[in-house]
Amino acid sequence: MIVIGIAAMLLLLVLQPAGEPDTGIVLATERPTYATGEVVGFFMRNDRADSVELPSTAPWIIQRRVDGEWKRVEVHGDARPLVPVAPGEVVSWSWKAETQTGDPELVPVLPGQYRIVLSVRLGDQLVEVVAGFSLS
């Protein structure tokens, strides 16, 4: 468990762009690499001293790097109730790493670099937190 935590934190640190403010929100996958078709587990932890809000029950998207750009690979239901997350609280989700629709605006799920983009409300500001992983 400690090894997974360290790997996730290292992955998070590598993906945090230089100059980005520390939001106090940790977003990480359970592992850095998954096989196509496998379930990708990921979580958000509120390391802030105050509560934050998620703008919905599924405030995240999955993107794949294609020709130097991030392209969306999935669509999921987005119930709209605000979800409060207390200090120290952890919220977990999962995503099956497979192409889910024939929507022409989405790219197929193939081996490569991926990222999760999570929207979090900090007071009156909506911020995005990013964590990366790869599919083999």
N, C-alpha and C positions, 0 to 999 in steps of 0.2 A: 504494500500500500504506500509506503514512504517513497519507493522508487517511482511509482506512477505519479505521485504528487510532485516529486522533484522534476520528472520529465515534463509534466504539464506546465509547471512554473517556468522551466527553461524555455519551453515552446512559447509561452506567453511573453516572456521577456524578449525573445528574439523578434517577435512580431510587433511589439510596441514601437511605433515609429519614434525616432529621435525628436525631442521637442514636444511630444504629446504630453499633456498633463496627466498625472496619475488620478484616475477617477475613484480609486478605492474599490473598484469592481473587478473581480477575477472571473475570467471566462476561460475555460480550458476543456480539452477533450480528455477522455480517460486514458487514451494512448495516442502516440503521435502518428501511427500508421494503421490503416485498416485495409482489408481486401474489398474489392468491389462486390456488392451484394450483402456485406456485413452490416450489422447495426452499429452506428457511431454513437457512443454515449458522450454527453457533454454536460457541463454544469456552470452555473453562475453563483458566485459567493459574494455577499455584500460585506466587504471589509471596512466599510465606513462606520462612523460613530452615529450616523443617523439613518433612518429608513429611506429607501428609494422605491420607485414604482416602475413596474413593467407596464407598457401601454396596452398589453393584451396577454392572453395566456400562452401565445406562441409568437413572441416579438423578435423572431430571428429568421434569417434567410441563409441558404447555403449557396456558395459560389465556387466555380472552378476557374482556374487561370487558363485562358485560351489566348494564344498569340499576344501575351503581355497585358491582357485586360481581364478583369474579373467579370464573369458571366454567370447569371443565375441558372441553377439547375433544378430547382424545385418550387412548387407552389403548395402551401398548406393552408388549412382553415385558420381563420384569425378572429377568434371570439374577442370582443372588445372590452370586457370589464378591466378596470385598472387592477393590477395585482401588487399589493404592497409587499416589500421584502425588508424584513427587520435587520438590524446590524447582526452580523454573524450567520444569518440564514443562508441556506443553500437551496437552489432550485435546479432540478435536473430535467433534461430532455433526451430524446434519442431520435435518430433519423436513419432509415434504411438506405444504404448507399446504392441505389439503383434508379434508373430512369423511371419517372413516375407518370409521365404524360407525353402525348405526342404534340404538345404545344410548340409551335415553331419559334416562339420567342425564348424558349429554354434550350440550353445545350444539354446533350446527353451526359450521363454519368459514365466516365471512363477513367482509367488510371491517370493520376496527376496530382497537382497541388490544389487544395481546397481551403476554404475559410468559412467560418461562421461569423455572421455579423448580427450582433444583438443590440436592440434598441433599449435604452434605460433612461427613465426620467429622473434627473437629479434636480429637485426643486422645480423651477420653471424651465429648465433646459433639458432637451432631449439629446442624448449622446449615443454614439455607436461604439461598442467594444468588440474587438476582433480576436479570434483565435484560429490558428491554422492546423491543418493536418494533411496527410497524403493518403491516396488510394493506390493500391498496387494491383 
